[in-house]
Amino acid sequence: MSTTGLPVPRLSFDEFTAFGREALIRADVPVVITLPDSVQGLGRDGVAKRLGTMRVTLFTEPSDKQNSRRWTTREIELREFFEDERYQNDPATWNRIVSNIRNSPEDVNAILGFDAAELFDYQRSLNAANLWISHRGVFTQSHFDELENFNIALEGRKRFVLAPPGSFDYYPRSIRRGFGDKSRAPDFDDVDARRFPRLAAKLARRREVVLEPGQMLYLPLGWWHQAESLEDLNINLNFWLRDPKIFRRPYVLGVAIYTAVYRKLKGVYNYQPAEGAK
């Protein structure tokens, strides 16, 4: 299945700050914001030098867009990911790094090149500032977030496919197994219309974005999306922010509560702030 999709609005950083974060959240549509040329954050070498000894979580899964199994995780030092080529060159495996560094605002600001505290208020309870690092081809299957998402590309490019909120029409997977935020059609670029007929109408309203370094994607709570890393190394920092909008999307709220409980009971990684972050 393929569609041309709808355009994604674009704003300058000055326009974003003039409108304000809350205005974008209320508008409830994806937007790409271009950061000023004067913003100079840390690239690969800078991140490795500043945060190399930080304990991060390594996600590992088979390099299969239709994979139905849960990823596995383990803790490593960030420098190991940069130094061990097996993490980036194994054709059978996708590896990605994530660490919620919300308790280290100095690191957040250094990575970005600007003070993000006022813009995103990311240190509030349930909010997050996540550092993501991945290699070419790493694919995140279709799902929705229960939090507002502001994703900034620092190095490398990522392709996002975005689709409007909904539940039934997306054929969600088993909520009892902690997969309620994921679709049984894991790749919106390769959907069997006979198996998932209701999905066609939703994907006719899809948006596509290739997020370039120096750009930020606002991805509203409850919007379905998938992402694919396009470069040898991709570094992103995203902010997840709680918002009352979730109460207007009961299916998102229900899945969020159940998934949080499921992950707690099963010991599944739940994006808690990095240990030792200050």
PyMOL commands that set and color helices and strands:
alter all, ss='L'
color gray80, all
select helices_A, chain A and resi 13-19+21-27+44-51+78-83+86-89+105-112+117-120+168-170+199-203+244-248+250-266
alter helices_A, ss='H'
color red, helices_A
select strands_A, chain A and resi 10-12+31-34+55-62+72-77+93-100+128-135+139-144+148-155+158-163+207-211+215-219+224-229+233-241
alter strands_A, ss='S'
color yellow, strands_A
deselect
rebuild
show_as cartoon
